[in-house]
Amino acid sequence: LDRLVRDIVTECRDFKYSEFIPMLTTRIRVLNPSVLQLVLGWIVLLDSVPQVDMIVYLPQYLEGLFNILRSDNRDIRHSTEMCLDELLREIKSSAVERPGRARTAIADASRVVAR
């Protein structure tokens, strides 16, 4: 079912990602490892969709990703580290291509880290 929904979401031209991200943000605070793995999968998937700029939404879910790093579940922590590494790579690469985007992402992330 999850795969079917993912296919529908990624192929739908009118899907409102800006309304979907807050649902992920809510779910990322759940302690259930299965739910967290599902949310991480969605973040990674949406990050791979060209029409979705997950860096723009980073302030909404970054704190949740950091909280997952405290999990006792090694697989979830590893998946989260990989997700964070990819997001950081994107920010670094956009520093050359889109410096304003990179500055905004870094400023937004620093506010989350400072909490």
C-alpha positions as CSV (number, residue, x, y, z in Angstrom):
1,L,0.0,0.0,0.0
2,D,2.8,2.4,0.9
3,R,4.5,1.8,-2.5
4,L,1.2,2.4,-4.3
5,V,0.6,5.7,-2.5
6,R,4.2,6.7,-3.2
7,D,3.7,6.1,-6.9
8,I,0.5,8.1,-7.0
9,V,2.1,11.0,-5.1
10,T,5.2,11.2,-7.2
11,E,3.3,10.9,-10.5
12,C,0.5,13.3,-9.6
13,R,1.0,16.8,-11.0
14,D,-1.4,18.5,-8.7
15,F,-0.3,17.0,-5.4
16,K,0.1,19.6,-2.7
17,Y,3.5,18.8,-1.2
18,S,3.3,21.9,1.0
19,E,0.2,20.3,2.8
20,F,1.8,16.9,3.0
21,I,5.0,17.9,4.7
22,P,3.3,19.0,8.0
23,M,1.8,15.5,8.2
24,L,5.3,14.0,8.0
25,T,6.5,16.5,10.6
26,T,3.8,15.4,13.0
27,R,4.6,11.7,12.4
28,I,8.3,12.1,12.8
29,R,7.7,12.8,16.6
30,V,6.2,9.3,17.0
31,L,8.4,6.9,18.9
32,N,7.3,3.8,17.0
33,P,10.3,2.6,14.9
34,S,8.1,1.4,12.0
35,V,6.4,4.8,11.8
36,L,9.8,6.6,11.9
37,Q,11.2,4.3,9.1
38,L,8.1,5.1,7.0
39,V,8.5,8.9,7.6
40,L,12.2,8.7,6.7
41,G,11.3,6.8,3.5
42,W,8.9,9.5,2.6
43,I,11.5,12.3,3.2
44,V,14.1,10.5,1.1
45,L,11.5,9.8,-1.6
46,L,10.2,13.4,-1.7
47,D,13.8,14.6,-1.8
48,S,14.3,12.6,-5.0
49,V,11.3,14.2,-6.7
50,P,12.6,17.1,-8.9
51,Q,9.6,19.3,-8.3
52,V,9.9,19.1,-4.5
53,D,12.6,21.2,-2.8
54,M,12.9,19.4,0.6
55,I,15.5,21.9,1.6
56,V,12.8,24.6,1.7
57,Y,10.9,22.4,4.2
58,L,14.0,21.5,6.2
59,P,13.1,23.6,9.3
60,Q,9.8,21.7,9.6
61,Y,11.4,18.3,10.0
62,L,15.1,18.8,10.9
63,E,14.4,18.7,14.7
64,G,12.6,15.4,14.2
65,L,15.6,14.0,12.4
66,F,17.9,15.1,15.1
67,N,15.6,13.5,17.7
68,I,15.7,10.2,15.8
69,L,19.5,10.1,16.2
70,R,18.9,9.5,19.9
71,S,16.9,6.3,19.1
72,D,18.1,3.0,20.5
73,N,17.3,1.5,17.1
74,R,20.6,1.3,15.1
75,D,18.9,0.9,11.7
76,I,16.7,3.9,12.2
77,R,19.7,6.0,13.3
78,H,21.7,4.8,10.3
79,S,18.8,5.7,7.9
80,T,18.6,9.1,9.5
81,E,22.3,9.7,9.2
82,M,22.1,8.9,5.5
83,C,19.2,11.2,5.1
84,L,21.0,14.0,6.9
85,D,24.2,13.4,4.8
86,E,22.2,13.7,1.6
87,L,20.5,16.9,2.7
88,L,23.9,18.4,3.6
89,R,25.3,17.4,0.2
90,E,22.4,19.2,-1.4
91,I,23.0,22.3,0.6
92,K,26.7,22.3,-0.2
93,S,26.1,21.8,-3.9
94,S,23.5,24.5,-4.0
95,A,26.0,26.9,-2.4
96,V,27.6,27.3,-5.9
97,E,24.4,27.0,-8.0
98,R,22.0,28.8,-5.8
99,P,23.8,30.6,-3.0
100,G,20.7,32.3,-1.6
101,R,19.0,29.0,-1.1
102,A,22.1,27.6,0.7
103,R,22.3,30.7,3.0
104,T,18.6,30.4,3.8
105,A,18.9,26.6,4.5
106,I,21.9,27.2,6.8
107,A,20.2,30.0,8.7
108,D,17.0,27.9,9.1
109,A,19.0,24.9,10.2
110,S,21.0,26.9,12.7
111,R,17.9,28.1,14.4
112,V,16.7,24.5,14.8
113,V,20.1,23.4,16.2
114,A,20.2,26.4,18.6
115,R,17.0,25.2,20.4
